[in-house]
Amino acid sequence: MHASIHRTGLVIAALAVVTFVGGALIADGYLGARNQASAGPASAMVQGPPLPTAAADSAPPQVVYVRPAPSPKVIHVTQPAPPAPPRVVHVTVPGTGSENESESEGGDG
C-alpha cells in the first residue's frame, strides 16, 4: 500500500512541475508578444551598422608569427625492468569426506 501512495505522490508532483514550468513559459511568451505588439511596427525595423567596404586606403592585414612548441624529450630505455614473477593462486575446497565412501559402498544401485 505504501508503494502505491508514493507512486501516486510522485506522479502528482511531476505533473505539478510540468504544469508550473509550462505555464511560466506560456506566460513569458504571451507577455513578450504583448510588449512587442504595444511598441508598434516602427520598432520592428532595426537598422544595423553599415557594412564595411573595401577602401583603397585601408591597411593590409597584420601577419603574426607564432613560435612552435618544443618537441617532447625522447627517453631511451637502456635496461628493461626484470620480469615480474608469476602469480600462483592456491584454491582449497573443503570436503565432507563422505564422497569416496559412498562410491565404495553403493555398488550398482
C-alpha positions as a Markdown table, in Angstrom:
| # | Residue | x | y | z |
|---|---|---|---|---|
| 1 | Met | 0.0 | 0.0 | 0.0 |
| 2 | His | 2.8 | 2.4 | 0.8 |
| 3 | Ala | 4.4 | 1.9 | -2.6 |
| 4 | Ser | 1.2 | 2.9 | -4.4 |
| 5 | Ile | 0.9 | 6.0 | -2.3 |
| 6 | His | 4.5 | 7.0 | -3.1 |
| 7 | Arg | 4.0 | 6.4 | -6.8 |
| 8 | Thr | 0.8 | 8.5 | -6.8 |
| 9 | Gly | 2.6 | 11.3 | -4.9 |
| 10 | Leu | 5.5 | 11.2 | -7.4 |
| 11 | Val | 3.1 | 11.3 | -10.4 |
| 12 | Ile | 1.2 | 14.3 | -8.9 |
| 13 | Ala | 4.5 | 16.1 | -8.1 |
| 14 | Ala | 5.8 | 15.5 | -11.7 |
| 15 | Leu | 2.5 | 16.8 | -13.2 |
| 16 | Ala | 2.7 | 19.9 | -10.9 |
| 17 | Val | 6.2 | 20.7 | -12.0 |
| 18 | Val | 5.4 | 20.2 | -15.7 |
| 19 | Thr | 2.3 | 22.4 | -15.4 |
| 20 | Phe | 4.2 | 25.1 | -13.5 |
| 21 | Val | 7.1 | 25.3 | -15.9 |
| 22 | Gly | 4.8 | 25.1 | -19.0 |
| 23 | Gly | 2.6 | 27.9 | -17.5 |
| 24 | Ala | 5.7 | 30.1 | -16.9 |
| 25 | Leu | 6.9 | 29.6 | -20.4 |
| 26 | Ile | 3.4 | 30.4 | -21.9 |
| 27 | Ala | 3.1 | 33.5 | -19.7 |
| 28 | Asp | 6.6 | 34.7 | -20.7 |
| 29 | Gly | 5.8 | 34.2 | -24.4 |
| 30 | Tyr | 2.4 | 36.0 | -24.0 |
| 31 | Leu | 3.8 | 38.9 | -22.1 |
| 32 | Gly | 6.8 | 39.2 | -24.5 |
| 33 | Ala | 4.5 | 39.3 | -27.5 |
| 34 | Arg | 2.2 | 41.8 | -25.9 |
| 35 | Asn | 5.1 | 44.2 | -25.2 |
| 36 | Gln | 6.4 | 43.9 | -28.7 |
| 37 | Ala | 2.9 | 44.5 | -30.2 |
| 38 | Ser | 2.4 | 47.6 | -28.0 |
| 39 | Ala | 5.7 | 49.1 | -29.1 |
| 40 | Gly | 4.3 | 49.3 | -32.6 |
| 41 | Pro | 5.6 | 48.3 | -36.0 |
| 42 | Ala | 8.2 | 51.2 | -36.1 |
| 43 | Ser | 10.4 | 49.5 | -33.6 |
| 44 | Ala | 10.3 | 46.2 | -35.5 |
| 45 | Met | 12.7 | 47.5 | -38.2 |
| 46 | Val | 16.1 | 47.8 | -36.6 |
| 47 | Gln | 18.9 | 49.4 | -38.6 |
| 48 | Gly | 22.3 | 47.9 | -38.1 |
| 49 | Pro | 25.7 | 49.5 | -38.7 |
| 50 | Pro | 26.7 | 49.9 | -42.3 |
| 51 | Leu | 28.6 | 47.0 | -43.9 |
| 52 | Pro | 32.4 | 47.7 | -44.2 |
| 53 | Thr | 33.5 | 48.4 | -47.7 |
| 54 | Ala | 37.0 | 47.7 | -49.1 |
| 55 | Ala | 38.7 | 51.1 | -49.3 |
| 56 | Ala | 41.9 | 51.7 | -51.1 |
| 57 | Asp | 43.4 | 53.4 | -48.0 |
| 58 | Ser | 42.8 | 50.5 | -45.6 |
| 59 | Ala | 45.8 | 48.8 | -44.0 |
| 60 | Pro | 46.8 | 45.3 | -45.1 |
| 61 | Pro | 46.1 | 42.5 | -42.6 |
| 62 | Gln | 48.8 | 42.1 | -39.9 |
| 63 | Val | 50.9 | 38.9 | -40.0 |
| 64 | Val | 51.7 | 37.3 | -36.7 |
| 65 | Tyr | 54.4 | 34.6 | -36.4 |
| 66 | Val | 54.0 | 32.1 | -33.6 |
| 67 | Arg | 56.9 | 30.1 | -32.3 |
| 68 | Pro | 56.1 | 26.4 | -32.4 |
| 69 | Ala | 56.1 | 24.4 | -29.2 |
| 70 | Pro | 59.3 | 22.4 | -28.5 |
| 71 | Ser | 59.3 | 18.8 | -29.3 |
| 72 | Pro | 58.9 | 16.4 | -26.3 |
| 73 | Lys | 62.0 | 14.8 | -24.9 |
| 74 | Val | 62.8 | 11.3 | -26.0 |
| 75 | Ile | 63.6 | 8.8 | -23.3 |
| 76 | His | 65.7 | 5.8 | -24.4 |
| 77 | Val | 65.4 | 2.7 | -22.2 |
| 78 | Thr | 68.8 | 1.0 | -22.0 |
| 79 | Gln | 68.0 | -1.6 | -19.4 |
| 80 | Pro | 64.5 | -3.0 | -19.1 |
| 81 | Ala | 62.9 | -3.9 | -15.8 |
| 82 | Pro | 63.1 | -7.5 | -14.7 |
| 83 | Pro | 60.0 | -9.6 | -15.4 |
| 84 | Ala | 57.5 | -10.0 | -12.6 |
| 85 | Pro | 57.3 | -13.4 | -11.0 |
| 86 | Pro | 54.2 | -15.4 | -12.0 |
| 87 | Arg | 51.3 | -15.2 | -9.6 |
| 88 | Val | 50.4 | -18.6 | -8.1 |
| 89 | Val | 46.9 | -19.0 | -6.6 |
| 90 | His | 46.1 | -22.0 | -4.4 |
| 91 | Val | 42.5 | -22.9 | -4.0 |
| 92 | Thr | 41.4 | -25.2 | -1.2 |
| 93 | Val | 37.9 | -26.6 | -1.3 |
| 94 | Pro | 36.8 | -28.2 | 2.0 |
| 95 | Gly | 35.1 | -31.6 | 1.6 |
| 96 | Thr | 32.9 | -33.7 | 3.8 |
| 97 | Gly | 34.9 | -36.8 | 3.4 |
| 98 | Ser | 31.9 | -38.9 | 2.5 |
| 99 | Glu | 32.3 | -38.6 | -1.2 |
| 100 | Asn | 34.7 | -41.5 | -1.6 |
| 101 | Glu | 32.9 | -43.7 | 0.9 |
| 102 | Ser | 29.6 | -43.5 | -0.9 |
| 103 | Glu | 31.2 | -44.8 | -4.1 |
| 104 | Ser | 32.7 | -47.9 | -2.4 |
| 105 | Glu | 29.6 | -48.8 | -0.5 |
| 106 | Gly | 27.0 | -48.0 | -3.2 |
| 107 | Gly | 27.6 | -50.6 | -5.9 |
| 108 | Asp | 25.2 | -50.6 | -8.8 |
| 109 | Gly | 22.3 | -49.3 | -7.1 |
